[in-house]
Amino acid sequence: MNAATGNSPRTERRLDGDPLRAGERRKERVAFVSILVSALLTIAKGGAGLATGSLSLLSDAANSLLDVAATTMTWLAIRTAHKPADAEHHYGHGKFESLSALIETAFLFLLSGAVAFEGVRRLSTGQSAITFSWLAIAILIGSILVDGWRWWTLKKVARETGSEALAADALHFSSDLVNSIFVLIALGAAYMGYPQADPLIAIGVSVFIAIAAFRLARKTINTLLDTAPQGVGETIATNVAALPGVVSVDRVRVRPAGAHVIGEVGVRVSRTLPLEGVQALKDRIQDTLREDHPGSEFTITTSPVQLDDETILERVMLIAARLHVQLHHVTVQSLSHRLSVSFDLEVDAGLTLGAAHAIASRVESAIRNELGPQVEVESHIEPLVPPLDGREAGAETVARIALALAAKATATSAIRGVHSVRVRETPAGLVVNYHCRADPSLNVADVHDQVDLLDRLVREDHPEICRMVGHAEPLLPDLLPAGRPMPT
């Protein structure tokens, strides 16, 4: 929920012109056109049925009358289902489409029973006489063409938008199409001298309608009971598990909500992953799910787990992060009979020794709990350097320090090309930052030792410097020692 606008993310996407809204308008438009067509067909079939006395045609007209009610309900349900979540409907209104489809199945069962009853009654009483009419034939052919167009259009839009209500309408009109074809056959049989075919075909149509209603009811009830769409959970689990950073997928829960799905995905992640990394992973999962299921909403939960390849250093730093303390110079020693861990612990310089020692003891105890009681743990307490108020040093001071760095660099075996020297004056003394270059084939430890040597040499002649930070960069190819090629 957006605190500034009061809108859910889904609502904001609609307001921004998201394609979802265009799809919703398309669904509403198709449903409304279906209402008008159903009304016209009902009038035409009803008039022709009364004129001919055909039970099949009258049942077809009754079916079209139910179509008017069903398509109107579908249109209203779709408009309601498109409303965003509110205080009373936290998951939106998507199930109104399912409710509409369920009511439509009740209409279909009612119609099936009524037609079957009347067909049996006419067969038992011998009332099978009907009047042949070319107008009725023309109306039926027109109805078949219209129902075929409606079935194809509704099925296409339902498949593209995932609308259950439109899918129910498409199924309904497919039964209308078959019904009209059978009625046409019944009129043809009556014209050829077999009037009893009319109630027999009407009974057959009623069975067809009942079967279609049963299929629709089963699908709709599954939706209302939150039955997971077939194969969706497995696909989500496979796609999410393939994302970098996901250790495993704990659970996937999915339920349909109108044209979309709502779900929950629980994944396991490395406990050493920082909070920013966890959030970035959750964003990647959301992007993947939205790409596969546009318009759907998922809740992503993560469970931190210990991995087999965690190093001792990672485990120690994870403990420090949990306790909100600063550690550096962590040294891990594998002795013949035990493991030894030592580190520098930075605490507020204003703390008393008693308070600082209590923090150190808490950290040491947490490390023993993690690595085992036999582990030797030693800590060195250091004052945390507070933020320093400073200002840029004058040009003369900067030049003097830069010359000293360049001169002392020649006394080292690896440091070259001192540049980007910056000097700041603080109450504690001068803070010097600089860049330098070294042979890129050297290892980090050797370069670090050479930078430390340069720092010590400079500070011997300039005790006013309280802090030096040297950033080493690879030496440019034309500055490498003669005969030593750039490493590949």
SVG drawing of the C-alpha trace seen along z (x, -y; Angstrom):
<svg xmlns="http://www.w3.org/2000/svg" viewBox="-51 -27 116 69">
<polyline fill="none" stroke="black" stroke-width="0.4" points="0.0,0.0 1.3,-3.4 1.1,-5.7 1.0,-8.8 -1.8,-7.9 -3.6,-5.1 -3.5,-2.9 -2.3,0.6 0.5,1.4 -2.0,3.0 -4.2,-0.2 -1.2,-2.4 -0.3,-0.2 -3.8,-0.8 -3.6,-4.5 -0.4,-4.6 -2.0,-3.2 -0.9,0.4 -2.0,2.9 -4.0,4.7 -6.6,2.0 -6.9,2.2 -7.5,5.9 -10.2,5.3 -12.0,2.8 -11.8,5.3 -13.5,8.0 -16.2,5.6 -16.9,4.5 -17.1,8.1 -19.5,9.0 -21.8,6.0 -22.0,6.8 -22.9,10.4 -25.9,9.1 -27.3,7.2 -26.9,10.2 -28.5,12.5 -31.5,10.2 -32.1,10.1 -31.7,13.8 -34.2,14.5 -36.9,12.3 -36.3,13.9 -36.3,17.5 -39.2,17.0 -41.4,15.7 -40.4,18.5 -41.0,21.1 -44.5,19.9 -45.3,19.8 -44.1,23.3 -44.9,25.0 -41.5,26.6 -40.3,27.6 -36.8,27.7 -37.0,24.1 -38.9,22.9 -36.2,24.5 -33.6,22.8 -35.4,19.5 -35.6,20.2 -31.9,20.9 -31.3,17.5 -33.4,15.8 -31.1,17.3 -28.2,16.1 -29.5,12.6 -29.5,13.0 -26.2,14.9 -24.3,12.4 -25.7,9.5 -24.6,11.1 -21.2,11.8 -20.8,8.2 -21.7,6.9 -19.4,9.5 -16.4,8.5 -16.9,4.9 -17.0,5.7 -14.0,8.1 -11.9,5.3 -12.2,3.2 -8.9,3.1 -8.4,4.4 -10.1,2.5 -10.5,2.6 -13.1,5.5 -11.6,7.4 -7.9,7.6 -7.3,9.9 -9.4,7.9 -12.8,8.8 -11.6,11.4 -13.8,14.2 -16.9,12.4 -16.1,13.8 -16.1,17.3 -19.4,16.6 -20.9,15.4 -19.8,18.6 -21.3,20.8 -24.7,19.1 -24.6,19.5 -24.1,23.3 -27.3,23.3 -29.1,21.6 -27.8,24.3 -28.9,27.2 -32.4,25.6 -32.8,25.2 -31.6,28.8 -34.1,30.2 -37.0,28.1 -36.3,29.1 -35.9,32.8 -39.1,32.8 -41.1,31.3 -39.6,33.6 -40.5,36.7 -44.0,35.3 -44.6,34.8 -43.3,38.2 -45.6,39.8 -48.7,37.9 -47.9,38.0 -47.9,34.2 -45.2,34.0 -46.8,32.0 -45.0,28.9 -45.5,26.5 -42.6,26.2 -41.5,22.6 -38.7,21.3 -38.6,18.2 -37.6,20.4 -35.0,22.1 -33.5,18.7 -33.5,17.6 -31.8,20.8 -29.1,20.5 -28.5,16.9 -28.4,18.0 -25.8,20.6 -23.6,18.1 -23.9,15.6 -23.3,18.2 -20.3,19.4 -18.9,15.9 -19.7,15.3 -18.1,18.6 -14.9,17.9 -14.7,14.3 -15.4,15.0 -13.0,18.0 -10.2,15.9 -10.7,13.0 -11.1,15.4 -7.8,17.2 -5.9,14.0 -7.2,12.3 -7.7,15.4 -11.3,14.5 -13.3,17.4 -16.6,15.5 -16.0,15.1 -14.8,18.7 -18.1,19.7 -20.0,17.6 -18.0,19.2 -18.9,22.7 -22.5,21.6 -22.6,20.3 -20.9,23.5 -23.9,25.4 -26.2,22.9 -24.4,23.5 -24.9,27.3 -28.5,26.8 -29.4,24.7 -27.9,27.2 -30.0,30.0 -33.1,27.8 -32.4,27.3 -32.2,31.1 -35.4,31.5 -37.3,29.1 -35.8,30.9 -37.0,34.3 -40.5,32.9 -40.6,31.6 -39.8,35.1 -42.6,36.6 -40.8,37.5 -42.3,35.0 -41.3,37.2 -37.7,36.3 -38.3,32.8 -38.8,34.0 -36.2,36.6 -33.6,34.1 -34.8,31.7 -34.0,34.4 -30.6,35.0 -29.9,31.3 -30.8,31.2 -28.3,33.9 -25.6,32.0 -26.4,28.8 -26.2,30.7 -22.8,32.2 -21.5,28.7 -22.9,27.3 -21.2,30.1 -17.8,29.3 -18.2,25.6 -19.4,26.2 -16.4,28.4 -13.9,25.8 -15.7,23.0 -16.0,24.8 -12.3,25.6 -11.6,21.9 -13.9,21.0 -12.2,23.7 -8.8,22.2 -7.7,25.3 -4.3,24.5 -4.2,24.2 -2.8,27.4 1.0,27.2 1.3,23.5 2.9,24.4 5.5,26.8 6.4,24.2 6.9,21.5 9.0,23.7 11.2,24.7 11.7,21.1 12.4,19.6 14.8,22.4 16.9,21.6 17.5,18.0 21.1,17.2 21.0,16.8 18.1,19.2 19.3,22.2 16.0,24.0 12.3,23.5 10.5,24.4 6.9,23.9 4.7,22.6 1.1,21.8 -1.1,20.5 -4.8,19.8 -6.8,18.3 -8.4,14.9 -10.5,14.1 -8.2,13.7 -5.1,13.8 -3.5,15.8 -2.4,14.9 0.3,16.8 3.1,17.2 6.6,18.4 9.0,19.3 12.7,19.7 15.9,20.5 18.9,18.2 22.4,18.1 22.4,16.5 25.5,14.6 23.6,12.7 23.2,9.1 19.8,7.5 20.3,5.5 21.1,8.8 18.0,10.5 15.8,7.6 17.5,7.6 16.8,11.4 13.2,11.0 12.9,8.3 14.3,10.7 11.8,13.4 8.9,10.9 10.1,9.8 10.2,13.5 6.8,14.2 5.3,11.1 6.8,12.0 5.2,15.5 1.9,14.3 1.1,10.7 -1.2,9.0 -0.8,11.6 0.4,10.9 2.9,13.0 4.3,12.7 8.0,13.7 9.4,15.0 13.0,15.9 14.5,18.2 18.3,17.9 20.2,21.2 23.7,22.2 25.6,23.5 28.2,26.2 30.8,23.9 30.6,21.1 34.1,20.0 35.0,19.3 35.6,15.7 32.0,15.4 30.6,17.0 32.5,14.6 31.5,11.6 27.8,12.7 27.9,12.9 29.3,9.3 26.5,8.1 23.9,9.7 25.4,8.0 25.9,4.7 29.6,4.5 32.6,3.6 35.4,6.2 38.5,6.0 41.8,7.9 40.0,11.2 42.7,13.9 41.8,17.6 44.4,20.2 44.0,24.0 46.1,25.4 46.8,29.1 44.3,29.6 41.9,26.6 40.8,23.6 41.9,20.1 40.1,16.9 41.3,13.4 40.1,10.0 40.1,6.3 36.8,5.0 36.0,1.3 33.9,-0.4 33.0,-3.9 36.1,-5.7 34.0,-7.1 32.9,-3.8 34.4,-2.6 36.7,0.4 34.0,2.4 31.3,1.7 33.7,2.4 34.8,5.6 31.2,6.7 30.7,6.2 33.8,8.1 32.7,11.0 29.3,11.1 31.0,11.3 33.4,14.0 30.6,16.1 28.5,15.9 31.5,17.1 32.0,20.1 28.3,20.9 28.6,20.9 32.0,22.7 32.1,24.8 33.2,24.4 36.7,25.7 37.5,22.8 40.0,20.3 38.7,16.7 40.7,13.6 39.7,9.9 41.6,6.7 39.5,3.7 40.1,0.5 38.5,-2.9 36.2,-3.6 37.4,-6.6 34.6,-9.2 33.7,-11.4 36.3,-14.2 35.5,-17.7 38.0,-18.8 38.9,-21.1 41.0,-21.0 44.7,-21.7 46.5,-24.5 48.3,-24.0 51.7,-24.3 50.8,-21.5 49.4,-19.3 52.5,-19.8 54.9,-19.0 53.1,-15.7 52.9,-14.8 56.6,-15.3 57.3,-13.2 55.2,-10.4 56.9,-10.4 60.3,-10.5 59.7,-7.7 58.0,-5.5 61.4,-5.0 62.5,-3.3 59.9,-0.6 60.2,2.3 56.8,2.1 55.1,-1.3 55.2,-3.7 53.2,-6.5 51.8,-8.2 48.9,-10.5 45.6,-12.0 47.0,-13.2 44.5,-14.8 45.2,-16.3 42.7,-17.4 43.3,-19.2 41.4,-17.8 41.7,-18.4 43.5,-15.0 46.0,-15.9 46.4,-15.6 44.4,-12.9 46.1,-11.9 44.4,-10.0 46.3,-9.0 46.5,-6.6 49.5,-4.7 50.4,-2.0 52.0,1.5 52.8,4.4 49.4,6.2 51.1,9.6 51.9,9.1 49.5,10.6 47.4,8.4 49.4,9.2 52.7,8.1 51.2,4.8 49.6,4.1 52.9,4.5 54.6,2.1 51.8,-0.5 52.2,-0.1 56.0,-0.6 55.4,-3.8 53.0,-5.1 55.5,-4.5 58.4,-6.2 56.3,-9.3 55.0,-9.5 58.5,-9.3 59.2,-12.6 55.7,-14.1 54.4,-13.2 51.5,-15.6 49.8,-13.0 47.3,-11.0 45.9,-8.8 47.0,-7.7 44.8,-5.8 46.7,-4.5 44.7,-3.0 46.8,-0.7 46.0,-0.4 47.5,1.9 50.6,0.3 50.1,-0.8 51.8,1.3 54.4,-1.4 55.5,-1.7 56.2,2.0 59.8,2.9 61.8,3.7 61.5,7.3 58.3,8.0 55.2,8.4 51.7,7.6 50.1,10.7 47.4,12.4"/>
</svg>
